[in-house]
């Protein structure tokens, strides 16, 4: 089993290995402690929003504002440290926290965009406006080494198939590949229906990390997502030819199931681009790995399923 070590932990084994990535069942600070400086091409962060959601016993999503910001600044500092020069950082959160995150990040990275990500099917909250978007902060470590312009298909009515917008006399001049992607994304509602979810909490729609990945990286680049959640970032990276590494402090089963459904799981060695980002790693028998969380019933069941998949 592939295992890593950092100054905050003894050797810790991977929860699962895919064709292009590796997931660890740990706190993100433990994973960060094992990663070299300036080794990651792109980071996507979708942390808990501190809205008193249930993410399991390992996560307190109801901190005082000061505590939440102090915790957030600690992992943001680590993101800045491990990001390569020219690398990109995306942070997804509600506007309340994005404002503070942006002010903090302005000290270390170059601001690129505040992307408004449409949030539909919500409800009014007291004496405030109807909240209709999340923020996706996009920063770079200096001049971005990679930036690809993306295009969306021209929107059409899902009932009649006709184009929704009237482009007047300019319609013939539109690029046949679609419209330029802007900093307002209105096709990205959270995954709320249990039919499509892998866990009880809301999940990130895969198109969000996928756009960030395609915009700011090239094939073979290494992507980090320290808040695994339902695994959307990892699958997007995998299916688009990027390497990835991630952590999830809670149950890793949803991530493993999503990777399995997309044909990404393997049993074998971790790719060299992934091995190269770690300060220390080894291949060792499972019984020599010291990690209490790794021995949890939920993760062990996931690993048993992975072994069966690869046999």
GUVEXLO-598472 format. One record per residue: residue number from 1; z, x, y of N, C-alpha, C in turn. Coordinates in pm, whole numbers. Last residue first. Layout:
GUVEXLO-598472
NODE pos     nz     nx     ny    caz    cax    cay     cz     cx     cy
NODE NUM      Z      X      Y      Z      X      Y      Z      X      Y
...
//
This chain:
GUVEXLO-598472
NODE pos     nz     nx     ny    caz    cax    cay     cz     cx     cy
NODE 311   -859   -945   -719   -868   -904   -859   -992   -959   -927
NODE 310   -827  -1041   -466   -900   -916   -482   -920   -874   -625
NODE 309   -681  -1273   -496   -814  -1282   -435   -896  -1157   -463
NODE 308   -440  -1178   -594   -523  -1263   -679   -664  -1272   -630
NODE 307   -353  -1046   -367   -377   -968   -489   -467  -1047   -583
NODE 306   -318  -1267   -198   -417  -1164   -164   -452  -1082   -286
NODE 305   -107  -1401   -319   -237  -1467   -311   -347  -1366   -282
NODE 304     91  -1212   -280     55  -1246   -417    -83  -1313   -420
NODE 303    105  -1223     -3     57  -1101    -67     16  -1126   -211
NODE 302    213  -1476     30     82  -1446     86     21  -1323     20
NODE 301    461  -1442    -90    367  -1538   -149    226  -1511    -99
NODE 300    568  -1261     92    545  -1218    -44    448  -1312   -116
NODE 299    591  -1418    320    493  -1309    320    465  -1263    178
NODE 298    794  -1599    232    663  -1646    280    558  -1537    273
NODE 297   1015  -1438    165    948  -1518     62    808  -1557    105
NODE 296   1025  -1102    295   1049  -1246    305    966  -1322    203
NODE 295    984   -833    308   1027   -885    179   1052  -1036    182
NODE 294    936   -774    571    821   -771    479    856   -834    346
NODE 293   1186   -760    676   1106   -877    706    988   -888    611
NODE 292   1277   -509    586   1340   -630    536   1252   -753    558
NODE 291   1142   -232    488   1110   -334    589   1162   -467    538
NODE 290   1047     49    352   1169     -8    405   1134   -104    518
NODE 289    881    117     56    866     75    194    993      6    240
NODE 288    894    167   -207    946    272   -120    938    233     28
NODE 287    772    -39   -341    917    -31   -351    977     76   -262
NODE 286    495      1   -304    566   -100   -226    717    -81   -228
NODE 285    390    344   -285    429    228   -364    511    131   -281
NODE 284    168    434     -9    287    453    -91    314    329   -174
NODE 283     -9    609    219    -28    514    111     87    537     14
NODE 282     86    639    566     84    685    427     38    571    337
NODE 281     95    761    903     66    658    803     64    722    666
NODE 280    173    808   1244    202    844   1104    161    729   1013
NODE 279     31    718   1470     98    848   1472    123    897   1329
NODE 278   -289    554   1452   -146    562   1421    -94    705   1423
NODE 277   -559    552   1484   -480    512   1600   -330    531   1577
NODE 276   -685    619   1244   -679    719   1350   -592    679   1469
NODE 275   -695    392   1088   -598    497   1054   -578    593   1170
NODE 274   -912    262   1214   -778    206   1222   -674    313   1192
NODE 273  -1130    425   1152  -1099    397   1292   -961    337   1313
NODE 272  -1112    419    858  -1073    538    935  -1048    509   1083
NODE 271   -977    119    706  -1086    196    765  -1037    310    853
NODE 270   -761    125    426   -781     85    565   -887    176    626
NODE 269   -863     63     87   -816    150    194   -846     90    331
NODE 268   -788   -252    -74   -845   -119    -71   -791    -40     47
NODE 267   -883   -571   -108   -775   -481   -144   -837   -344   -156
NODE 266   -973   -795    161  -1007   -700     55   -880   -633      9
NODE 265  -1084  -1078    347   -980  -1003    279  -1035   -912    171
NODE 264  -1287  -1234    459  -1257  -1104    520  -1160  -1018    439
NODE 263  -1380  -1496    426  -1429  -1390    338  -1398  -1251    385
NODE 262  -1263  -1695    564  -1382  -1635    625  -1434  -1515    546
NODE 261  -1040  -1752    416  -1144  -1856    427  -1274  -1801    483
NODE 260   -892  -1518    467   -944  -1545    333  -1058  -1646    338
NODE 259   -819  -1553    733   -901  -1438    695   -967  -1462    559
NODE 258   -660  -1782    703   -781  -1786    787   -874  -1671    753
NODE 257   -453  -1688    538   -539  -1798    493   -669  -1802    572
NODE 256   -340  -1495    704   -399  -1454    577   -493  -1562    523
NODE 255   -241  -1655    911   -341  -1551    939   -415  -1514    811
NODE 254    -52  -1821    778   -168  -1878    846   -280  -1778    874
NODE 253    135  -1619    673     49  -1698    585    -70  -1760    658
NODE 252    319  -1486    821    181  -1436    827     84  -1520    743
NODE 251    577  -1608   1017    508  -1621    889    362  -1579    903
NODE 250    640  -1382   1291    674  -1496   1205    600  -1491   1073
NODE 249    530  -1166   1417    672  -1161   1387    714  -1273   1292
NODE 248    245   -989   1362    294  -1126   1375    439  -1126   1328
NODE 247     -3   -759   1480    130   -788   1430    159   -936   1449
NODE 246   -309   -572   1415   -226   -673   1477    -89   -685   1413
NODE 245   -633   -436   1467   -497   -417   1416   -409   -519   1487
NODE 244   -984   -401   1389   -870   -464   1456   -738   -425   1389
NODE 243  -1333   -335   1458  -1210   -309   1385  -1093   -371   1460
NODE 242  -1619   -556   1470  -1519   -471   1534  -1403   -446   1438
NODE 241  -1812   -741   1380  -1829   -599   1352  -1736   -506   1425
NODE 240  -1761  -1008   1408  -1851   -946   1505  -1855   -794   1494
NODE 239  -1577  -1081   1223  -1711  -1138   1208  -1812  -1079   1306
NODE 238  -1349   -939   1321  -1406   -912   1189  -1552   -957   1180
NODE 237  -1294  -1066   1565  -1326   -923   1560  -1401   -890   1430
NODE 236  -1239  -1326   1476  -1348  -1303   1571  -1391  -1157   1570
NODE 235  -1017  -1275   1313  -1140  -1326   1252  -1259  -1303   1345
NODE 234   -837  -1189   1510   -872  -1100   1398  -1001  -1145   1331
NODE 233   -806  -1406   1681   -862  -1281   1731   -913  -1193   1617
NODE 232   -686  -1603   1512   -819  -1624   1572   -884  -1494   1618
NODE 231   -436  -1611   1386   -534  -1512   1343   -672  -1524   1405
NODE 230   -231  -1769   1476   -313  -1822   1367   -425  -1729   1324
NODE 229    -27  -1504   1571    -44  -1649   1571   -120  -1699   1450
NODE 228    -11  -1228   1660   -111  -1275   1566   -136  -1424   1565
NODE 227     16  -1041   1907     75  -1172   1880    -21  -1250   1791
NODE 226   -128   -810   1953     11   -796   1908     81   -927   1878
NODE 225   -434   -707   1879   -370   -833   1919   -228   -829   1866
NODE 224   -680   -467   1947   -539   -492   1916   -499   -630   1965
NODE 223   -976   -320   1825   -912   -426   1903   -770   -446   1854
NODE 222  -1216    -67   1841  -1088   -109   1782  -1016   -205   1878
NODE 221  -1575    -75   1779  -1458    -55   1865  -1333   -111   1795
NODE 220  -1784   -155   1616  -1707    -38   1573  -1589     -7   1666
NODE 219  -1973   -301   1882  -1943   -288   1739  -1878   -153   1708
NODE 218  -1796   -301   2199  -1916   -279   2119  -1877   -280   1971
NODE 217  -1642   -519   2447  -1643   -418   2341  -1781   -407   2278
NODE 216  -1640   -731   2629  -1579   -604   2669  -1581   -495   2563
NODE 215  -1765   -964   2533  -1784   -924   2672  -1746   -778   2696
NODE 214  -1674   -998   2276  -1816   -973   2296  -1845   -921   2436
NODE 213  -1397  -1044   2332  -1441   -933   2247  -1587   -897   2274
NODE 212  -1403  -1278   2482  -1342  -1157   2539  -1389  -1033   2463
NODE 211  -1519  -1451   2297  -1590  -1419   2422  -1535  -1292   2484
NODE 210  -1313  -1452   2103  -1446  -1404   2069  -1526  -1368   2194
NODE 209  -1089  -1568   2224  -1090  -1423   2198  -1227  -1369   2164
NODE 208  -1228  -1832   2246  -1166  -1762   2359  -1157  -1611   2332
NODE 207  -1317  -1935   2005  -1418  -1896   2104  -1359  -1816   2219
NODE 206  -1092  -2018   1857  -1153  -1887   1831  -1253  -1841   1936
NODE 205   -822  -2151   2035   -957  -2178   1988  -1030  -2045   1972
NODE 204   -496  -2099   1924   -601  -2057   2015   -737  -2089   1955
NODE 203   -286  -2375   1834   -356  -2250   1805   -466  -2225   1906
NODE 202     45  -2511   1851    -96  -2510   1891   -158  -2373   1866
NODE 201    251  -2496   1550    227  -2475   1693     77  -2481   1723
NODE 200    218  -2511   1269    261  -2629   1343    234  -2617   1493
NODE 199    -93  -2367   1142     51  -2365   1165     87  -2484   1253
NODE 198   -359  -2396   1122   -297  -2322   1013   -145  -2314   1029
NODE 197   -568  -2684   1195   -466  -2586   1227   -409  -2520   1103
NODE 196   -737  -2892   1148   -800  -2764   1177   -699  -2653   1203
NODE 195   -575  -3108   1101   -683  -3085   1007   -741  -2944   1024
NODE 194   -408  -3134   1319   -357  -3063   1201   -464  -3035   1096
NODE 193   -534  -3066   1637   -540  -3154   1521   -501  -3077   1396
NODE 192   -537  -2860   1828   -416  -2940   1812   -416  -3025   1684
NODE 191   -651  -2587   1969   -663  -2651   1838   -532  -2726   1811
NODE 190   -728  -2635   2322   -648  -2581   2211   -673  -2657   2081
NODE 189  -1069  -2626   2452   -942  -2695   2432   -864  -2635   2315
NODE 188  -1301  -2510   2573  -1205  -2426   2500  -1070  -2495   2477
NODE 187  -1499  -2549   2760  -1527  -2587   2621  -1426  -2523   2526
NODE 186  -1487  -2452   3016  -1446  -2591   2994  -1474  -2641   2852
NODE 185  -1407  -2179   3198  -1449  -2216   3063  -1396  -2356   3032
NODE 184  -1497  -1994   3465  -1440  -2125   3433  -1495  -2169   3299
NODE 183  -1635  -1768   3530  -1491  -1753   3510  -1421  -1888   3497
NODE 182  -1940  -1801   3330  -1866  -1787   3455  -1718  -1765   3425
NODE 181  -2232  -1695   3167  -2091  -1730   3152  -2019  -1704   3284
NODE 180  -2549  -1825   3249  -2454  -1716   3260  -2311  -1767   3244
NODE 179  -2711  -2038   3011  -2653  -2016   3143  -2557  -1898   3140
NODE 178  -2986  -1946   2787  -2874  -2024   2836  -2827  -1983   2973
NODE 177  -3218  -1833   2702  -3099  -1800   2625  -2974  -1876   2673
NODE 176  -3406  -1900   2891  -3406  -1976   2765  -3285  -1946   2677
NODE 175  -3295  -1923   3223  -3314  -1834   3109  -3310  -1914   2979
NODE 174  -3467  -2144   3443  -3346  -2106   3369  -3382  -2017   3250
NODE 173  -3692  -2238   3562  -3658  -2099   3590  -3534  -2052   3513
NODE 172  -3713  -2502   3513  -3807  -2415   3443  -3773  -2267   3461
NODE 171  -3515  -2608   3690  -3497  -2612   3544  -3589  -2515   3472
NODE 170  -3537  -2632   3961  -3505  -2499   3910  -3499  -2494   3756
NODE 169  -3570  -2884   4060  -3691  -2804   4046  -3666  -2666   3989
NODE 168  -3287  -3006   3883  -3391  -3027   3982  -3514  -2942   3954
NODE 167  -3096  -3003   3694  -3122  -2876   3760  -3236  -2884   3862
NODE 166  -2847  -3214   3608  -2983  -3216   3662  -3005  -3087   3742
NODE 165  -2658  -3191   3305  -2676  -3161   3447  -2823  -3167   3486
NODE 164  -2692  -3258   3035  -2590  -3325   3114  -2614  -3308   3263
NODE 163  -2982  -3330   2844  -2907  -3235   2926  -2814  -3308   3021
NODE 162  -2945  -3538   2549  -3004  -3504   2677  -2918  -3406   2756
NODE 161  -2821  -3625   2322  -2888  -3496   2316  -2954  -3454   2446
NODE 160  -2668  -3852   2298  -2814  -3870   2309  -2891  -3738   2303
NODE 159  -2408  -3741   2232  -2455  -3869   2179  -2609  -3879   2181
NODE 158  -2348  -3509   2359  -2330  -3510   2213  -2377  -3640   2150
NODE 157  -2564  -3380   2603  -2480  -3493   2563  -2470  -3496   2410
NODE 156  -2555  -3023   2659  -2626  -3148   2631  -2526  -3256   2587
NODE 155  -2565  -2718   2842  -2487  -2832   2790  -2574  -2956   2773
NODE 154  -2734  -2437   2727  -2737  -2541   2829  -2667  -2665   2774
NODE 153  -2519  -2188   2581  -2630  -2284   2570  -2622  -2388   2682
NODE 152  -2414  -1908   2780  -2381  -2028   2704  -2505  -2116   2691
NODE 151  -2405  -1549   2773  -2469  -1676   2812  -2422  -1789   2720
NODE 150  -2258  -1250   2909  -2277  -1349   2804  -2342  -1474   2860
NODE 149  -2289   -911   2976  -2302  -1046   3030  -2333  -1142   2916
NODE 148  -2059   -666   2882  -2180   -737   2844  -2180   -876   2909
NODE 147  -1925   -360   2942  -1927   -498   2992  -2062   -559   2959
NODE 146  -1732    -73   2896  -1824   -169   2834  -1812   -303   2904
NODE 145  -1562     69   3047  -1666    145   2978  -1770     54   2914
NODE 144  -1453    -17   3372  -1472    -57   3232  -1587     19   3167
NODE 143  -1265    209   3561  -1397    147   3548  -1422    110   3402
NODE 142   -921    145   3474  -1024    214   3549  -1156    139   3539
NODE 141   -875    -51   3240   -808     75   3271   -908    166   3342
NODE 140   -895   -394   3348   -953   -275   3284   -876   -152   3328
NODE 139   -820   -742   3284   -798   -616   3355   -865   -503   3278
NODE 138   -801  -1075   3305   -890   -972   3253   -874   -849   3343
NODE 137   -614  -1359   3209   -626  -1242   3296   -711  -1135   3228
NODE 136   -657  -1678   3187   -689  -1563   3103   -714  -1446   3197
NODE 135   -454  -1967   3222   -516  -1849   3282   -542  -1743   3178
NODE 134   -534  -2312   3155   -456  -2191   3131   -525  -2078   3207
NODE 133   -555  -2630   3325   -610  -2504   3277   -501  -2403   3245
NODE 132   -443  -2866   3421   -571  -2874   3352   -630  -2741   3309
NODE 131   -175  -3072   3498   -215  -2935   3462   -341  -2935   3377
NODE 130   -162  -3287   3765   -199  -3285   3624   -244  -3143   3587
NODE 129     89  -3187   4002    -47  -3222   3964    -64  -3215   3813
NODE 128    426  -3324   3995    329  -3215   4005    191  -3266   3968
NODE 127    674  -3453   3932    609  -3465   4062    517  -3344   4087
NODE 126    622  -3469   3580    704  -3496   3697    622  -3508   3823
NODE 125    336  -3384   3459    473  -3335   3445    549  -3357   3575
NODE 124     77  -3555   3274    143  -3517   3400    286  -3475   3375
NODE 123    -69  -3394   2982     -8  -3509   3047     60  -3463   3176
NODE 122   -377  -3312   2805   -239  -3287   2840   -183  -3408   2913
NODE 121   -649  -3304   2737   -556  -3385   2657   -410  -3350   2683
NODE 120   -750  -2960   2808   -766  -3105   2808   -655  -3171   2725
NODE 119   -779  -2689   2985   -679  -2743   2893   -686  -2896   2903
NODE 118  -1006  -2425   3046   -978  -2568   3055   -881  -2612   2946
NODE 117   -923  -2136   3192   -958  -2189   3060   -913  -2334   3054
NODE 116  -1029  -1926   3433   -965  -2057   3416  -1015  -2118   3285
NODE 115   -971  -1589   3460  -1059  -1689   3399   -980  -1817   3378
NODE 114   -959  -1362   3692   -870  -1467   3643   -963  -1575   3591
NODE 113  -1091  -1030   3646  -1106  -1175   3663   -978  -1249   3627
NODE 112  -1010   -757   3707  -1149   -797   3688  -1168   -947   3717
NODE 111   -801   -505   3840   -826   -647   3821   -975   -675   3807
NODE 110   -708   -213   3679   -800   -271   3775   -825   -418   3742
NODE 109   -357   -122   3636   -493   -145   3591   -577   -207   3702
NODE 108   -109    -84   3767   -153     11   3666   -301     -1   3628
NODE 107    -37   -277   3947     16   -144   3970    -49    -38   3880
NODE 106   -134   -514   3850   -205   -453   3963   -157   -311   3992
NODE 105     54   -603   3668    -59   -526   3618   -136   -456   3730
NODE 104    224   -752   3838    274   -633   3768    159   -543   3723
NODE 103     59   -957   3924    123   -871   4024    173   -742   3960
NODE 102     -2  -1071   3672   -106  -1009   3753    -49   -914   3857
NODE 101    246  -1173   3593    181  -1070   3512     76   -995   3594
NODE 100    288  -1368   3790    378  -1252   3782    315  -1139   3702
NODE  99     68  -1538   3730     88  -1487   3866    175  -1361   3863
NODE  98    109  -1607   3464     -5  -1522   3499      9  -1462   3639
NODE  97    317  -1787   3471    345  -1650   3426    230  -1556   3461
NODE  96    190  -2014   3582    320  -1969   3632    347  -1824   3595
NODE  95    -44  -2060   3424    -53  -1999   3558     80  -1946   3611
NODE  94     10  -1953   3082      6  -2057   3184      7  -1991   3322
NODE  93   -211  -1708   2926    -83  -1773   2949   -100  -1885   3050
NODE  92   -343  -1412   2798   -361  -1557   2803   -225  -1623   2821
NODE  91   -493  -1118   2892   -363  -1182   2871   -378  -1332   2898
NODE  90   -682   -839   2802   -685   -982   2830   -548  -1041   2798
NODE  89   -801   -525   2892   -683   -602   2852   -702   -747   2896
NODE  88  -1022   -256   2799   -996   -385   2863   -873   -454   2804
NODE  87  -1087     94   2884  -1061    -17   2794  -1020   -142   2870
NODE  86  -1101    307   3053  -1218    220   3047  -1200    101   2955
NODE  85   -892    490   2842   -956    484   2974  -1085    403   2963
NODE  84   -735    275   2593   -819    388   2630   -863    378   2776
NODE  83   -399    167   2568   -538    136   2603   -613    262   2643
NODE  82   -136    233   2539   -223    255   2423   -371    228   2454
NODE  81    -22    175   2796    -10    308   2734   -115    330   2627
NODE  80    -69    -95   2839   -127      3   2931   -128    142   2867
NODE  79     88   -199   2630    -57   -222   2633   -126   -119   2722
NODE  78    341   -122   2716    286    -63   2594    135    -84   2586
NODE  77    368   -286   2940    375   -140   2955    313    -71   2834
NODE  76    366   -534   2810    255   -499   2898    251   -348   2921
NODE  75    612   -530   2683    491   -517   2600    367   -491   2684
NODE  74    774   -537   2916    792   -430   2816    669   -417   2727
NODE  73    706   -766   3052    670   -637   3113    683   -522   3012
NODE  72    822   -955   2876    676   -947   2892    633   -813   2952
NODE  71   1095   -908   2916   1036   -891   2782    885   -873   2793
NODE  70   1109   -976   3187   1147   -841   3143   1088   -811   3006
NODE  69   1033  -1246   3175    949  -1150   3246    982  -1007   3205
NODE  68   1246  -1354   3027   1109  -1365   2977   1018  -1262   3044
NODE  67   1462  -1301   3194   1457  -1241   3060   1315  -1243   3005
NODE  66   1397  -1458   3418   1411  -1314   3433   1400  -1243   3298
NODE  65   1401  -1721   3303   1279  -1664   3361   1286  -1512   3370
NODE  64   1561  -1739   2984   1567  -1750   3129   1447  -1677   3187
NODE  63   1375  -1863   2699   1451  -1761   2771   1464  -1798   2918
NODE  62   1271  -2002   2469   1342  -2070   2577   1433  -1971   2649
NODE  61   1177  -1912   2231   1078  -1951   2332   1143  -2028   2447
NODE  60   1253  -1673   2018   1324  -1757   2114   1228  -1789   2228
NODE  59   1159  -1620   1685   1114  -1626   1824   1201  -1721   1905
NODE  58   1240  -1639   1423   1227  -1504   1480   1199  -1504   1630
NODE  57   1229  -1901   1336   1359  -1846   1372   1351  -1709   1439
NODE  56    939  -2064   1483   1020  -2010   1374   1144  -1941   1427
NODE  55    837  -2161   1713    757  -2059   1646    833  -1997   1529
NODE  54    847  -2436   1899    904  -2387   1773    806  -2290   1706
NODE  53    881  -2401   2257    808  -2439   2136    875  -2378   2013
NODE  52    973  -2354   2516   1064  -2412   2416    989  -2468   2296
NODE  51    798  -2209   2661    798  -2354   2684    883  -2428   2581
NODE  50    707  -1943   2663    843  -1975   2706    856  -2123   2744
NODE  49    467  -1890   2546    465  -1923   2688    604  -1954   2744
NODE  48    399  -1610   2329    465  -1740   2353    478  -1763   2504
NODE  47     82  -1440   2408    223  -1445   2372    278  -1586   2380
NODE  46   -190  -1319   2345   -159  -1461   2360    -13  -1480   2320
NODE  45   -393  -1053   2429   -254  -1097   2414   -241  -1246   2442
NODE  44   -608   -806   2325   -601   -949   2357   -460   -997   2328
NODE  43   -751   -500   2415   -630   -570   2372   -639   -716   2417
NODE  42   -973   -237   2324   -953   -366   2388   -829   -433   2330
NODE  41   -952     23   2221  -1063    -11   2311  -1039   -140   2388
NODE  40   -682    251   2189   -734    116   2165   -841     81   2268
NODE  39   -563    490   2259   -636    485   2132   -705    351   2104
NODE  38   -362    592   2443   -507    587   2475   -594    583   2350
NODE  37   -114    711   2213   -158    686   2350   -311    678   2356
NODE  36    -83    557   1885   -102    670   1976   -140    624   2117
NODE  35    163    342   1746     25    361   1794     18    474   1896
NODE  34    419    278   1679    345    359   1583    205    395   1630
NODE  33    516    111   1872    582    241   1858    507    334   1763
NODE  32    372   -125   1831    337    -39   1944    394    102   1925
NODE  31    518   -230   1613    380   -187   1596    339    -91   1708
NODE  30    760   -287   1741    758   -195   1627    616   -142   1603
NODE  29    685   -473   1927    738   -345   1975    739   -241   1863
NODE  28    614   -698   1778    507   -616   1836    558   -481   1887
NODE  27    784   -730   1468    786   -745   1613    680   -652   1672
NODE  26    578   -792   1175    685   -726   1250    682   -768   1395
NODE  25    368   -756    949    465   -863    972    588   -803   1041
NODE  24     45   -644   1035    183   -610   1001    275   -726   1038
NODE  23   -291   -611    925   -189   -693    989    -51   -651    940
NODE  22   -603   -455    980   -475   -455    909   -372   -529    993
NODE  21   -966   -455    927   -841   -459   1001   -719   -459    912
NODE  20  -1203   -490    794  -1205   -410    916  -1072   -408    990
NODE  19  -1148   -630    565  -1257   -533    560  -1253   -440    681
NODE  18   -786   -633    568   -917   -697    563  -1023   -588    556
NODE  17   -463   -655    438   -571   -565    478   -702   -641    464
NODE  16   -129   -760    520   -260   -779    456   -360   -682    515
NODE  15    106   -636    588    114   -769    528    -18   -806    463
NODE  14    176   -290    528     90   -393    583    112   -526    511
NODE  13    510   -149    551    385   -177    483    308   -291    548
NODE  12    666    105    728    649    -39    712    513    -68    654
NODE  11    905    361    751    772    320    706    768    171    675
NODE  10   1132    274   1019   1093    355    905    955    305    859
NODE   9   1107    251   1382   1114    196   1246   1088    303   1143
NODE   8   1060    353   1629   1151    239   1622   1166    185   1480
NODE   7    873    553   1611   1009    593   1644   1108    479   1639
NODE   6    686    457   1313    699    490   1454    843    521   1486
NODE   5    453    432   1044    587    463   1091    581    497   1239
NODE   4    283    232    792    289    310    915    434    335    954
NODE   3    101    200    485    224    186    562    220    277    683
NODE   2    -81     48    224    -88    121    350     38     94    431
NODE   1      0     83   -120      0      0      0      0     87    125
//
